[in-house]
Amino acid sequence: SREEALTRTLAGQDPDLVVWGESSVGFDLAHRPDLANRLAALSRLTGADLMVNVDAHRSDRPGIYKSSVLVGPQGPTGDRYDKMRLVPFGEYIPARSLLGWATSVGKAAGEDRRKGTEQVVMNVGHGLRVGPLICFETAFPDMSRHLAQDGAGVLLAQSSTSTFQHSWAPEQHASLAALRAAETGRPMVHATLTGVSAVYGPSGERIGSWLGTDASAAVVYDVPLAHGVTPYVRFGDWPVHAALLILAGLCATEGFRAFRPRRTAPEPLVPPARTVHESPARHGR
């Protein structure tokens, strides 16, 4: 495959981890030991573990899962992350009994993917711990925050934007990784099967050059590691929610004041006027 050929070019470059894009493997490795052995051979050739992305029926449970799977020199390590937040219509049909017709008019999922249940941090050697996300999940800052809290030193995103390849979407999608890196203070690697691949440092700065939608390459990046806890990792979204509540309270108070009927000022009390009544003078007799 293209991915295997590109990975072979990394031999002798001493990478710590090789990351493939989303849906780069179309078979469960337990069902295809020949494929698992080929991937293990690539790991031995490059001297690095491979993070592949499997989009297939699982061998140990029913249904299709989209999963980040770690493969070492001896084969799959057992580390696996199943995608938790699926793309509506692209990966499952909401209320399929009512909206199943969508599969006949577009690229909607013919069979629903199953959701994973928990996030996973993986040890990939050299003391490096990585936290994988898959495609659409980079839009959710709470997920990268949880990975940082669980000890991930590097965030990974495996993606593919083939449906939107000739639009503005691939660049925008890749830029989400910069936000997640800056929020968590962790470098982030965004690797795509199709789309824009990019690497960002712990402050969200781009490292090296983007690999655009027309690129087909395997590139080694030196990724600076970082430690510590950012305010977002420590506090999450509650400061924003608190600020919004305060703002809503101020707006409500001002609105109440603006629409409250104004009391008319009472007229000042004026003492009644005192009048003098005179009788007409009588003429003397």
Secondary structure, DSSP 8 states (H G I E B T S, - for coil): -HHHHHHHTTTTS--SEEE--TT-B-S-TTT-HHHHHHHHHHHHHHTSEEEEEEEEE-SSSSSEEEEEEEEETTEEEEEEEE--S--BTTTB-TTHHHHGGGGGTSS--SS-B----S---EE-STT-EEEEEEGGGGG-HHHHHHHHHTT-SEEEEEE--GGGTTSSHHHHHHHHHHHHHHHHT--EEEEESSS-BEEE-TTS-B-S--B-TT-------------S--HHHHHTTHHHHHHHHHHHHHHHHHHHHHHS-------------------------
